[in-house]
Amino acid sequence: MARRHTPWKKTLRSGAALVSAGALMSVGALGVVRAMAATVTLPILVNVVKSIEVTINTSLNFGTVAITNPDVVGAVRLDPSTSRLSLDGRGGLALAGGTPKAGRIRISGAPFPVNVSLAADTMQIGNGVDFMTVSKFNFMTDQAGPRVTITPGGAGSSAFLNIGATLTSRTGQPTGTYTGANTIYANYQ
């Protein structure tokens, strides 16, 4: 007599086959996880350089200017490369002596590019009662602007930068000694 398979037995055998196949897949997956687990040694490196030092060699000094016409706004420009003052031609200010000098800073550090900038492009200096405006700061030349990138080199890995600017009076500008300061930032690039 021939054996007959009932649908129930066939389903049971098919289910067992699926369970066995699932178990094989799980074992295979575990093998992949083990294969993915590995170790590696991470190299760690550091390059230590000298920190940047900024030293003021010379203050920015416009010398002495005279108010020639208190009703006219006047301006003088201090050239950073020559330390010469030039008048704006409006007649509000005139050169009256003293020794104008461009500011001069020394940047020391490693021989890597250094970004140098000023905190303010325009600022006020005062005499305790009134103020004058200093603007158009520039490094090295009149065209260089208030930001520059330099690389310290040579003896002691240093670089020097001259700083110029424009001083502007106001109408009715009182006489006196006007002072102020601008912050200089220097950071490795």
ZATIPA-275268 format. One record per residue: x, y, z of N, C-alpha, C, CB in turn; residue in one letter. Coordinates in steps of 0.2 Angstrom, whole numbers, plus 5000, padded with zeros to 4 digits. Glycine has a CB too. Example, Ala and Ser with C-alpha at 12.3 -4.5 7.8 and 13.67 -1.06 7.14 Angstrom:
// residues 2
[[5066, 4972, 5039], [5062, 4978, 5039], [5066, 4984, 5039], [5057, 4978, 5045], 'A']
[[5064, 4989, 5035], [5068, 4995, 5036], [5064, 5000, 5039], [5070, 4997, 5029], 'S']
***
This chain:
// residues 189
[[5004, 4994, 5000], [5000, 5000, 5000], [5004, 5006, 5000], [4995, 5000, 5006], 'M']
[[5002, 5010, 4996], [5006, 5017, 4995], [5005, 5021, 5001], [5005, 5020, 4989], 'A']
[[5010, 5024, 5003], [5009, 5029, 5008], [5007, 5036, 5006], [5016, 5030, 5012], 'R']
[[5002, 5038, 5009], [4999, 5045, 5007], [5002, 5050, 5012], [4992, 5045, 5007], 'R']
[[5003, 5055, 5009], [5005, 5061, 5014], [4999, 5065, 5015], [5011, 5065, 5010], 'H']
[[4999, 5067, 5021], [4993, 5072, 5022], [4996, 5079, 5022], [4990, 5070, 5029], 'T']
[[4992, 5084, 5020], [4994, 5091, 5020], [4997, 5093, 5027], [4989, 5095, 5018], 'P']
[[4995, 5090, 5032], [4997, 5092, 5039], [5004, 5090, 5040], [4993, 5089, 5044], 'W']
[[5006, 5084, 5038], [5013, 5082, 5038], [5018, 5086, 5034], [5013, 5074, 5037], 'K']
[[5015, 5087, 5028], [5019, 5091, 5023], [5021, 5098, 5026], [5016, 5092, 5016], 'K']
[[5016, 5101, 5029], [5017, 5108, 5033], [5022, 5107, 5038], [5010, 5111, 5035], 'T']
[[5021, 5102, 5042], [5026, 5101, 5048], [5033, 5100, 5045], [5024, 5095, 5052], 'L']
[[5034, 5096, 5040], [5041, 5095, 5037], [5043, 5102, 5034], [5041, 5090, 5032], 'R']
[[5039, 5106, 5031], [5041, 5112, 5028], [5043, 5117, 5034], [5036, 5115, 5024], 'S']
[[5039, 5117, 5039], [5041, 5121, 5045], [5048, 5120, 5048], [5035, 5121, 5050], 'G']
[[5049, 5113, 5048], [5055, 5111, 5051], [5061, 5113, 5047], [5056, 5103, 5052], 'A']
[[5060, 5113, 5040], [5065, 5115, 5035], [5066, 5123, 5036], [5063, 5113, 5028], 'A']
[[5061, 5126, 5037], [5062, 5134, 5038], [5066, 5135, 5045], [5055, 5137, 5038], 'L']
[[5064, 5132, 5050], [5068, 5133, 5056], [5075, 5131, 5055], [5065, 5128, 5062], 'V']
[[5077, 5125, 5052], [5084, 5123, 5051], [5087, 5129, 5047], [5084, 5116, 5047], 'S']
[[5084, 5131, 5041], [5087, 5136, 5037], [5088, 5143, 5041], [5082, 5138, 5031], 'A']
[[5083, 5145, 5046], [5084, 5150, 5050], [5090, 5150, 5055], [5078, 5152, 5054], 'G']
[[5091, 5144, 5057], [5096, 5142, 5062], [5103, 5143, 5058], [5095, 5135, 5065], 'A']
[[5103, 5140, 5052], [5109, 5141, 5048], [5111, 5148, 5047], [5109, 5137, 5042], 'L']
[[5106, 5152, 5045], [5107, 5159, 5044], [5110, 5163, 5050], [5101, 5162, 5041], 'M']
[[5107, 5161, 5056], [5109, 5164, 5062], [5116, 5162, 5063], [5105, 5162, 5068], 'S']
[[5118, 5156, 5063], [5125, 5154, 5064], [5130, 5158, 5059], [5126, 5146, 5063], 'V']
[[5127, 5158, 5053], [5131, 5162, 5047], [5132, 5169, 5049], [5128, 5161, 5041], 'G']
[[5127, 5172, 5052], [5127, 5179, 5054], [5132, 5180, 5060], [5120, 5182, 5056], 'A']
[[5132, 5175, 5064], [5136, 5176, 5070], [5144, 5176, 5067], [5135, 5170, 5075], 'L']
[[5145, 5172, 5062], [5151, 5171, 5059], [5153, 5178, 5056], [5152, 5166, 5054], 'G']
[[5149, 5181, 5053], [5150, 5188, 5050], [5152, 5193, 5056], [5144, 5190, 5046], 'V']
[[5148, 5193, 5061], [5149, 5197, 5067], [5156, 5196, 5070], [5144, 5196, 5072], 'V']
[[5158, 5190, 5070], [5165, 5188, 5073], [5170, 5191, 5068], [5166, 5181, 5074], 'R']
[[5169, 5190, 5061], [5174, 5193, 5056], [5174, 5200, 5057], [5172, 5190, 5050], 'A']
[[5169, 5204, 5058], [5169, 5211, 5059], [5173, 5214, 5065], [5162, 5214, 5058], 'M']
[[5173, 5210, 5070], [5176, 5212, 5076], [5184, 5211, 5075], [5174, 5208, 5082], 'A']
[[5187, 5217, 5076], [5195, 5217, 5075], [5198, 5222, 5079], [5196, 5218, 5067], 'A']
[[5204, 5222, 5079], [5208, 5227, 5083], [5213, 5231, 5078], [5211, 5224, 5089], 'T']
[[5214, 5237, 5079], [5219, 5240, 5076], [5223, 5245, 5080], [5216, 5244, 5069], 'V']
[[5229, 5247, 5079], [5232, 5251, 5083], [5232, 5258, 5080], [5240, 5249, 5084], 'T']
[[5230, 5263, 5084], [5229, 5270, 5081], [5235, 5274, 5083], [5223, 5274, 5084], 'L']
[[5239, 5276, 5078], [5245, 5281, 5079], [5243, 5287, 5082], [5249, 5281, 5073], 'P']
[[5246, 5290, 5086], [5245, 5297, 5089], [5251, 5301, 5088], [5243, 5296, 5097], 'I']
[[5250, 5307, 5085], [5256, 5311, 5083], [5254, 5318, 5086], [5257, 5311, 5076], 'L']
[[5259, 5322, 5087], [5258, 5329, 5089], [5264, 5333, 5087], [5257, 5330, 5096], 'V']
[[5263, 5339, 5084], [5269, 5343, 5082], [5269, 5349, 5087], [5269, 5346, 5075], 'N']
[[5273, 5350, 5091], [5273, 5356, 5096], [5278, 5361, 5094], [5276, 5353, 5103], 'V']
[[5275, 5367, 5093], [5278, 5373, 5091], [5278, 5379, 5096], [5275, 5376, 5084], 'V']
[[5283, 5383, 5095], [5283, 5389, 5100], [5277, 5393, 5099], [5289, 5393, 5098], 'K']
[[5274, 5396, 5105], [5268, 5400, 5104], [5269, 5406, 5101], [5265, 5401, 5111], 'S']
[[5264, 5410, 5099], [5265, 5416, 5095], [5266, 5422, 5101], [5259, 5418, 5091], 'I']
[[5271, 5426, 5100], [5272, 5432, 5104], [5272, 5438, 5100], [5279, 5431, 5108], 'E']
[[5268, 5443, 5103], [5267, 5449, 5099], [5270, 5455, 5104], [5260, 5451, 5098], 'V']
[[5275, 5458, 5102], [5278, 5464, 5106], [5277, 5470, 5102], [5285, 5462, 5107], 'T']
[[5275, 5476, 5106], [5275, 5482, 5103], [5282, 5485, 5103], [5269, 5487, 5107], 'I']
[[5284, 5487, 5097], [5291, 5490, 5097], [5290, 5498, 5097], [5295, 5488, 5091], 'N']
[[5285, 5500, 5093], [5283, 5508, 5093], [5276, 5509, 5093], [5286, 5511, 5086], 'T']
[[5274, 5514, 5097], [5266, 5516, 5097], [5265, 5519, 5091], [5265, 5520, 5103], 'S']
[[5259, 5519, 5088], [5256, 5523, 5083], [5255, 5530, 5085], [5249, 5520, 5080], 'L']
[[5259, 5535, 5082], [5260, 5541, 5085], [5259, 5546, 5079], [5266, 5543, 5089], 'N']
[[5253, 5550, 5079], [5252, 5555, 5074], [5256, 5562, 5075], [5245, 5557, 5074], 'F']
[[5260, 5562, 5080], [5264, 5568, 5082], [5259, 5574, 5084], [5268, 5571, 5075], 'G']
[[5260, 5580, 5082], [5256, 5585, 5084], [5253, 5588, 5078], [5261, 5591, 5088], 'T']
[[5247, 5589, 5078], [5243, 5592, 5073], [5239, 5598, 5076], [5238, 5587, 5069], 'V']
[[5238, 5603, 5072], [5235, 5610, 5074], [5228, 5610, 5070], [5239, 5616, 5072], 'A']
[[5223, 5613, 5074], [5216, 5614, 5072], [5217, 5621, 5068], [5211, 5614, 5077], 'I']
[[5217, 5621, 5062], [5217, 5627, 5058], [5211, 5631, 5057], [5221, 5626, 5051], 'T']
[[5206, 5627, 5056], [5199, 5629, 5055], [5194, 5625, 5059], [5197, 5630, 5047], 'N']
[[5192, 5627, 5065], [5187, 5623, 5069], [5180, 5621, 5066], [5186, 5626, 5076], 'P']
[[5179, 5625, 5060], [5172, 5623, 5057], [5173, 5618, 5052], [5170, 5630, 5054], 'D']
[[5179, 5615, 5051], [5180, 5611, 5045], [5183, 5604, 5048], [5185, 5613, 5040], 'V']
[[5180, 5599, 5046], [5183, 5592, 5048], [5189, 5591, 5044], [5177, 5586, 5047], 'V']
[[5194, 5589, 5048], [5201, 5588, 5044], [5203, 5580, 5046], [5206, 5593, 5047], 'G']
[[5208, 5578, 5041], [5211, 5571, 5042], [5218, 5571, 5040], [5207, 5566, 5038], 'A']
[[5222, 5567, 5044], [5229, 5566, 5042], [5230, 5558, 5041], [5234, 5569, 5047], 'V']
[[5234, 5556, 5037], [5235, 5549, 5036], [5242, 5548, 5037], [5233, 5547, 5028], 'R']
[[5243, 5543, 5041], [5250, 5541, 5043], [5252, 5535, 5039], [5251, 5539, 5051], 'L']
[[5257, 5535, 5035], [5259, 5530, 5030], [5263, 5525, 5034], [5263, 5533, 5024], 'D']
[[5261, 5518, 5034], [5265, 5514, 5038], [5272, 5512, 5036], [5261, 5507, 5039], 'P']
[[5273, 5513, 5029], [5280, 5511, 5027], [5285, 5517, 5028], [5279, 5509, 5019], 'S']
[[5282, 5523, 5028], [5287, 5529, 5028], [5286, 5533, 5035], [5286, 5533, 5023], 'T']
[[5281, 5532, 5039], [5279, 5536, 5045], [5278, 5543, 5043], [5285, 5536, 5050], 'S']
[[5276, 5545, 5037], [5275, 5552, 5035], [5267, 5553, 5036], [5277, 5553, 5028], 'R']
[[5266, 5559, 5038], [5259, 5562, 5038], [5257, 5565, 5032], [5258, 5566, 5044], 'L']
[[5251, 5564, 5029], [5249, 5568, 5024], [5242, 5571, 5025], [5249, 5564, 5017], 'S']
[[5241, 5577, 5023], [5234, 5580, 5025], [5229, 5579, 5020], [5236, 5588, 5025], 'L']
[[5223, 5579, 5021], [5218, 5578, 5017], [5216, 5584, 5012], [5211, 5576, 5021], 'D']
[[5219, 5590, 5013], [5218, 5595, 5009], [5211, 5599, 5010], [5218, 5593, 5002], 'G']
[[5208, 5598, 5016], [5202, 5601, 5017], [5203, 5608, 5021], [5197, 5597, 5021], 'R']
[[5209, 5608, 5024], [5211, 5614, 5028], [5209, 5614, 5035], [5208, 5620, 5025], 'G']
[[5206, 5608, 5038], [5204, 5608, 5045], [5210, 5607, 5050], [5199, 5603, 5046], 'G']
[[5215, 5603, 5047], [5221, 5601, 5051], [5227, 5603, 5048], [5221, 5594, 5053], 'L']
[[5233, 5605, 5051], [5239, 5606, 5049], [5245, 5602, 5053], [5241, 5614, 5048], 'A']
[[5250, 5601, 5050], [5256, 5598, 5054], [5259, 5603, 5058], [5261, 5595, 5049], 'L']
[[5260, 5601, 5064], [5263, 5606, 5069], [5269, 5604, 5073], [5257, 5608, 5074], 'A']
[[5272, 5599, 5071], [5278, 5596, 5074], [5277, 5589, 5077], [5280, 5601, 5080], 'G']
[[5282, 5588, 5082], [5282, 5581, 5084], [5285, 5577, 5079], [5275, 5579, 5086], 'G']
[[5285, 5570, 5081], [5288, 5565, 5077], [5283, 5560, 5075], [5295, 5562, 5080], 'T']
[[5280, 5560, 5070], [5275, 5555, 5068], [5279, 5548, 5067], [5271, 5557, 5062], 'P']
[[5276, 5543, 5070], [5279, 5536, 5069], [5273, 5531, 5068], [5283, 5534, 5075], 'K']
[[5274, 5527, 5063], [5270, 5521, 5062], [5270, 5517, 5068], [5271, 5518, 5055], 'A']
[[5265, 5513, 5069], [5266, 5508, 5075], [5270, 5502, 5072], [5259, 5506, 5077], 'G']
[[5273, 5499, 5076], [5278, 5493, 5074], [5277, 5488, 5079], [5285, 5496, 5073], 'R']
[[5275, 5482, 5077], [5275, 5476, 5081], [5280, 5471, 5078], [5268, 5473, 5081], 'I']
[[5282, 5466, 5083], [5286, 5461, 5082], [5282, 5454, 5083], [5293, 5461, 5086], 'R']
[[5281, 5450, 5078], [5278, 5444, 5079], [5283, 5438, 5079], [5273, 5442, 5073], 'I']
[[5283, 5434, 5084], [5288, 5429, 5085], [5284, 5422, 5086], [5293, 5430, 5091], 'S']
[[5287, 5417, 5083], [5284, 5410, 5084], [5287, 5405, 5079], [5277, 5411, 5082], 'G']
[[5284, 5400, 5078], [5286, 5395, 5073], [5286, 5398, 5066], [5282, 5388, 5074], 'A']
[[5290, 5395, 5061], [5290, 5397, 5054], [5283, 5395, 5051], [5296, 5395, 5051], 'P']
[[5277, 5396, 5053], [5271, 5394, 5050], [5267, 5401, 5049], [5267, 5389, 5055], 'F']
[[5263, 5401, 5044], [5259, 5407, 5043], [5255, 5409, 5049], [5254, 5406, 5037], 'P']
[[5255, 5416, 5050], [5251, 5419, 5056], [5246, 5424, 5053], [5256, 5422, 5061], 'V']
[[5240, 5423, 5055], [5235, 5429, 5053], [5235, 5434, 5058], [5228, 5426, 5052], 'N']
[[5236, 5440, 5056], [5237, 5446, 5060], [5231, 5451, 5059], [5244, 5450, 5060], 'V']
[[5227, 5453, 5064], [5222, 5458, 5062], [5221, 5462, 5068], [5215, 5454, 5061], 'S']
[[5217, 5467, 5067], [5215, 5472, 5072], [5208, 5471, 5075], [5216, 5479, 5070], 'L']
[[5207, 5472, 5081], [5200, 5471, 5084], [5195, 5476, 5081], [5200, 5472, 5091], 'A']
[[5197, 5482, 5079], [5193, 5488, 5077], [5196, 5491, 5070], [5191, 5493, 5082], 'A']
[[5192, 5491, 5065], [5194, 5495, 5059], [5193, 5503, 5060], [5190, 5493, 5053], 'D']
[[5188, 5504, 5064], [5187, 5512, 5066], [5186, 5512, 5073], [5181, 5514, 5062], 'T']
[[5189, 5517, 5077], [5189, 5518, 5084], [5189, 5525, 5086], [5194, 5513, 5088], 'M']
[[5188, 5526, 5092], [5189, 5533, 5095], [5194, 5533, 5100], [5182, 5536, 5098], 'Q']
[[5198, 5539, 5100], [5203, 5540, 5105], [5201, 5547, 5108], [5210, 5541, 5102], 'I']
[[5202, 5547, 5115], [5199, 5553, 5119], [5204, 5556, 5123], [5194, 5550, 5123], 'G']
[[5202, 5562, 5125], [5206, 5566, 5130], [5202, 5567, 5137], [5207, 5573, 5127], 'N']
[[5197, 5563, 5138], [5194, 5563, 5144], [5187, 5567, 5144], [5198, 5566, 5150], 'G']
[[5187, 5571, 5139], [5181, 5575, 5138], [5178, 5574, 5131], [5182, 5583, 5139], 'V']
[[5182, 5574, 5126], [5180, 5573, 5119], [5184, 5568, 5115], [5181, 5580, 5115], 'D']
[[5183, 5567, 5109], [5186, 5561, 5105], [5188, 5563, 5098], [5181, 5555, 5105], 'F']
[[5192, 5559, 5095], [5194, 5560, 5088], [5193, 5553, 5085], [5201, 5563, 5087], 'M']
[[5192, 5552, 5079], [5191, 5545, 5076], [5198, 5543, 5072], [5186, 5545, 5071], 'T']
[[5200, 5537, 5074], [5205, 5534, 5070], [5202, 5528, 5066], [5211, 5531, 5075], 'V']
[[5204, 5528, 5059], [5201, 5523, 5055], [5206, 5521, 5050], [5194, 5526, 5052], 'S']
[[5204, 5517, 5045], [5208, 5515, 5039], [5215, 5512, 5041], [5209, 5520, 5034], 'K']
[[5215, 5508, 5047], [5221, 5505, 5049], [5224, 5500, 5043], [5220, 5501, 5055], 'F']
[[5230, 5500, 5043], [5233, 5496, 5038], [5240, 5494, 5040], [5234, 5500, 5031], 'N']
[[5242, 5488, 5038], [5248, 5485, 5039], [5253, 5486, 5033], [5248, 5477, 5041], 'F']
[[5259, 5487, 5035], [5265, 5488, 5030], [5264, 5493, 5025], [5265, 5481, 5027], 'M']
[[5259, 5494, 5021], [5258, 5499, 5016], [5251, 5501, 5016], [5259, 5496, 5009], 'T']
[[5250, 5507, 5013], [5243, 5510, 5013], [5238, 5505, 5010], [5243, 5517, 5009], 'D']
[[5240, 5501, 5005], [5235, 5496, 5002], [5234, 5490, 5005], [5237, 5495, 4995], 'Q']
[[5238, 5488, 5010], [5238, 5481, 5013], [5231, 5480, 5017], [5244, 5480, 5018], 'A']
[[5229, 5485, 5021], [5223, 5484, 5024], [5224, 5482, 5032], [5218, 5479, 5021], 'G']
[[5218, 5481, 5035], [5219, 5479, 5042], [5220, 5472, 5044], [5213, 5482, 5046], 'P']
[[5221, 5468, 5039], [5222, 5461, 5040], [5228, 5458, 5036], [5216, 5456, 5039], 'R']
[[5232, 5454, 5038], [5238, 5452, 5034], [5240, 5445, 5037], [5244, 5457, 5035], 'V']
[[5243, 5441, 5032], [5246, 5434, 5034], [5253, 5435, 5033], [5242, 5429, 5030], 'T']
[[5257, 5433, 5038], [5264, 5433, 5038], [5267, 5427, 5040], [5267, 5439, 5042], 'I']
[[5273, 5425, 5038], [5277, 5419, 5041], [5283, 5421, 5045], [5278, 5414, 5035], 'T']
[[5283, 5421, 5051], [5290, 5423, 5055], [5295, 5418, 5052], [5289, 5422, 5062], 'P']
[[5301, 5421, 5051], [5307, 5418, 5049], [5313, 5421, 5051], [5307, 5417, 5041], 'G']
[[5319, 5419, 5048], [5325, 5423, 5050], [5327, 5421, 5057], [5324, 5430, 5049], 'G']
[[5331, 5425, 5060], [5334, 5424, 5066], [5328, 5425, 5072], [5339, 5430, 5068], 'A']
[[5328, 5419, 5075], [5323, 5419, 5081], [5315, 5418, 5078], [5323, 5425, 5085], 'G']
[[5315, 5417, 5072], [5308, 5416, 5069], [5303, 5422, 5070], [5305, 5409, 5071], 'S']
[[5305, 5428, 5068], [5302, 5434, 5069], [5300, 5438, 5063], [5306, 5439, 5074], 'S']
[[5295, 5442, 5063], [5293, 5446, 5058], [5291, 5453, 5061], [5287, 5443, 5053], 'A']
[[5292, 5458, 5057], [5290, 5465, 5060], [5285, 5468, 5055], [5296, 5470, 5060], 'F']
[[5280, 5471, 5058], [5274, 5474, 5054], [5274, 5481, 5057], [5268, 5470, 5055], 'L']
[[5273, 5486, 5052], [5272, 5493, 5053], [5264, 5494, 5052], [5275, 5498, 5048], 'N']
[[5261, 5498, 5056], [5254, 5499, 5056], [5253, 5507, 5055], [5251, 5497, 5062], 'I']
[[5249, 5509, 5050], [5247, 5516, 5049], [5239, 5516, 5050], [5249, 5518, 5042], 'G']
[[5237, 5523, 5050], [5230, 5524, 5050], [5228, 5531, 5048], [5227, 5522, 5058], 'A']
[[5222, 5533, 5048], [5220, 5540, 5047], [5216, 5543, 5053], [5215, 5540, 5041], 'T']
[[5218, 5549, 5055], [5216, 5552, 5061], [5211, 5558, 5058], [5221, 5555, 5065], 'L']
[[5205, 5558, 5061], [5200, 5563, 5058], [5197, 5567, 5064], [5194, 5559, 5055], 'T']
[[5197, 5574, 5063], [5195, 5578, 5068], [5187, 5579, 5067], [5199, 5585, 5068], 'S']
[[5184, 5583, 5072], [5177, 5585, 5071], [5177, 5592, 5071], [5173, 5582, 5077], 'R']
[[5171, 5595, 5069], [5171, 5602, 5070], [5171, 5604, 5077], [5164, 5605, 5066], 'T']
[[5174, 5610, 5079], [5174, 5612, 5085], [5179, 5607, 5090], [5167, 5612, 5088], 'G']
[[5184, 5604, 5087], [5188, 5599, 5090], [5192, 5603, 5096], [5193, 5596, 5086], 'Q']
[[5191, 5601, 5102], [5195, 5604, 5108], [5202, 5602, 5107], [5192, 5602, 5114], 'P']
[[5207, 5606, 5110], [5214, 5604, 5110], [5215, 5599, 5116], [5218, 5611, 5111], 'T']
[[5220, 5596, 5116], [5222, 5591, 5121], [5226, 5585, 5119], [5216, 5589, 5125], 'G']
[[5228, 5581, 5123], [5231, 5575, 5121], [5226, 5569, 5121], [5237, 5573, 5126], 'T']
[[5226, 5566, 5115], [5221, 5561, 5114], [5224, 5554, 5114], [5217, 5562, 5107], 'Y']
[[5222, 5549, 5118], [5225, 5543, 5118], [5219, 5537, 5117], [5229, 5542, 5125], 'T']
[[5222, 5531, 5115], [5217, 5526, 5115], [5222, 5520, 5113], [5212, 5527, 5109], 'G']
[[5219, 5514, 5112], [5222, 5508, 5110], [5218, 5503, 5106], [5225, 5504, 5116], 'A']
[[5221, 5499, 5102], [5217, 5495, 5098], [5221, 5488, 5099], [5218, 5496, 5090], 'N']
[[5217, 5483, 5099], [5219, 5476, 5101], [5222, 5473, 5094], [5214, 5472, 5104], 'T']
[[5227, 5469, 5095], [5230, 5466, 5089], [5229, 5458, 5090], [5238, 5468, 5087], 'I']
[[5227, 5454, 5085], [5226, 5447, 5086], [5231, 5444, 5081], [5219, 5445, 5084], 'Y']
[[5234, 5439, 5084], [5239, 5435, 5080], [5238, 5427, 5081], [5247, 5437, 5081], 'A']
[[5236, 5424, 5076], [5234, 5417, 5077], [5237, 5413, 5071], [5227, 5415, 5077], 'N']
[[5240, 5407, 5072], [5242, 5402, 5067], [5237, 5401, 5062], [5245, 5396, 5070], 'Y']
[[5238, 5400, 5056], [5233, 5399, 5051], [5231, 5392, 5051], [5236, 5401, 5044], 'Q']
***
